[in-house]
């Protein structure tokens, strides 16, 4: 019976590997820019779905369930404990800091889009990695990018300061945390003891556990309702797992400068999705602010893509 069980396990692993290979082959056959666009659309359609859920589940609860769902899928996919069985030891403090920063970034972002239009929140948040690039290189190009981003934020602040100062604060907080995520992500990528995929899976799991005591009460409504829980899980998969998987493939096949240029389109993509799905059509000044931040993101140094 033991031999038969092992044979069945081996067959299951083989079949799963063949299925993954066929799926990966189909994905690899798509043009890299289309993979990036699909990932961006998935990410912000997931965020728009989250906004629609806020009427039934608080934003903090949806944010936590997003992290939990993404962590569950990534752990099932990567199974990082296999590396530990081979004697590989992950840098736990670094992975924990990375995961908690990522979880807090998602929390601040969801609290922001609960109060601000999606495109506005993404544009303000994007100033984090722009600032990291500008402060890291200090070239004229990055200085100009930082100035454009500052002008864009001023324009967006002028539109929303009276209506939702809390939303602006949460979006700015998400930007600061994104900057920390970039720095920690680069350090984690440079650590040869753990792969970036395993680090992300472990980090998200740690972040979900670390925030659980504070955020589980906010998710209670979804935990008691299978349809709401399924919707929150779908948000996690659409907003985290799908974009990450597609961007990993795109990054391997695109020059860094072109990938970074595509990243600059994310605030515009979020604004378009927000207008179509949520009816959040930006005004003239708001559109100008988003455009300035898109221009800033396209100007910033392209030596390293944003994780």
QUISULCOR-V928475 format. One record per residue. N is the residue number from 0. PSI is psi as a letter, one per 40 degrees, with the letter a starting at -180 (NA if undefined). BURIAL is # if it has 9 or more other ideal C-beta (glycine too) atoms within 8 Angstrom, else .. Layout:
N/PSI/BURIAL + N/PSI/BURIAL
This chain:
0/d/. + 1/d/. + 2/d/. + 3/d/. + 4/d/. + 5/d/. + 6/d/. + 7/d/. + 8/d/. + 9/d/. + 10/d/. + 11/d/. + 12/d/. + 13/d/. + 14/d/. + 15/d/. + 16/d/. + 17/d/. + 18/d/. + 19/d/. + 20/d/. + 21/d/. + 22/d/. + 23/d/. + 24/d/. + 25/d/. + 26/d/# + 27/d/. + 28/e/. + 29/i/# + 30/h/. + 31/d/# + 32/d/# + 33/d/. + 34/d/# + 35/d/# + 36/d/# + 37/d/# + 38/d/# + 39/d/# + 40/d/# + 41/d/# + 42/d/# + 43/d/# + 44/d/# + 45/d/# + 46/d/# + 47/d/# + 48/d/# + 49/d/# + 50/d/# + 51/d/. + 52/e/# + 53/d/# + 54/d/. + 55/d/. + 56/h/# + 57/i/# + 58/d/# + 59/d/# + 60/d/# + 61/d/# + 62/d/# + 63/d/# + 64/d/# + 65/d/# + 66/d/# + 67/d/# + 68/d/# + 69/d/# + 70/d/# + 71/d/. + 72/d/# + 73/d/# + 74/d/# + 75/d/. + 76/d/. + 77/d/# + 78/g/. + 79/e/# + 80/e/. + 81/d/. + 82/d/# + 83/d/# + 84/d/. + 85/e/. + 86/e/. + 87/h/. + 88/h/. + 89/i/# + 90/g/# + 91/d/. + 92/d/. + 93/d/# + 94/d/# + 95/d/# + 96/d/# + 97/d/# + 98/d/# + 99/d/# + 100/d/# + 101/d/# + 102/d/# + 103/d/# + 104/d/# + 105/d/# + 106/d/# + 107/d/# + 108/d/# + 109/d/# + 110/d/# + 111/d/# + 112/e/# + 113/e/# + 114/e/# + 115/i/# + 116/i/# + 117/d/# + 118/d/# + 119/d/# + 120/d/# + 121/d/# + 122/d/# + 123/d/# + 124/d/# + 125/e/# + 126/d/# + 127/d/# + 128/d/# + 129/d/# + 130/d/# + 131/d/# + 132/d/# + 133/d/# + 134/d/. + 135/d/. + 136/d/# + 137/f/. + 138/i/. + 139/d/. + 140/d/# + 141/d/# + 142/d/# + 143/d/# + 144/d/# + 145/d/# + 146/d/# + 147/d/# + 148/d/# + 149/d/# + 150/d/# + 151/d/# + 152/d/# + 153/d/# + 154/d/# + 155/d/# + 156/d/# + 157/d/. + 158/d/# + 159/e/# + 160/d/. + 161/d/. + 162/d/. + 163/g/. + 164/d/. + 165/d/. + 166/d/# + 167/d/# + 168/d/. + 169/d/# + 170/d/# + 171/d/# + 172/d/# + 173/d/# + 174/d/# + 175/d/# + 176/d/# + 177/d/# + 178/d/# + 179/d/# + 180/d/# + 181/d/# + 182/d/# + 183/d/# + 184/d/# + 185/d/# + 186/d/# + 187/d/# + 188/d/# + 189/e/. + 190/h/# + 191/e/. + 192/e/. + 193/i/# + 194/i/. + 195/d/# + 196/d/# + 197/d/# + 198/d/# + 199/d/# + 200/d/# + 201/d/# + 202/d/# + 203/d/# + 204/d/# + 205/d/# + 206/d/# + 207/d/# + 208/d/. + 209/d/# + 210/e/# + 211/d/# + 212/d/. + 213/d/. + 214/e/# + 215/d/# + 216/d/. + 217/d/# + 218/e/# + 219/d/# + 220/d/# + 221/d/# + 222/d/. + 223/e/. + 224/h/# + 225/d/. + 226/d/. + 227/d/# + 228/d/# + 229/d/. + 230/d/# + 231/d/# + 232/d/# + 233/d/# + 234/d/# + 235/d/# + 236/d/# + 237/d/# + 238/d/# + 239/d/# + 240/d/# + 241/d/# + 242/d/# + 243/d/# + 244/d/# + 245/d/# + 246/d/# + 247/d/# + 248/d/# + 249/d/# + 250/d/# + 251/d/. + 252/e/. + 253/i/# + 254/i/. + 255/d/# + 256/d/. + 257/d/. + 258/d/# + 259/d/# + 260/d/# + 261/d/# + 262/d/# + 263/e/# + 264/e/# + 265/d/# + 266/d/# + 267/d/# + 268/d/# + 269/d/# + 270/d/# + 271/d/# + 272/d/# + 273/d/# + 274/d/# + 275/d/. + 276/d/# + 277/e/# + 278/f/. + 279/g/# + 280/h/. + 281/i/# + 282/a/. + 283/d/. + 284/d/# + 285/d/# + 286/d/# + 287/d/# + 288/d/# + 289/d/# + 290/d/# + 291/d/# + 292/d/# + 293/d/# + 294/d/# + 295/d/# + 296/d/# + 297/d/. + 298/d/# + 299/i/# + 300/i/# + 301/f/# + 302/d/. + 303/h/. + 304/i/# + 305/h/. + 306/NA/.
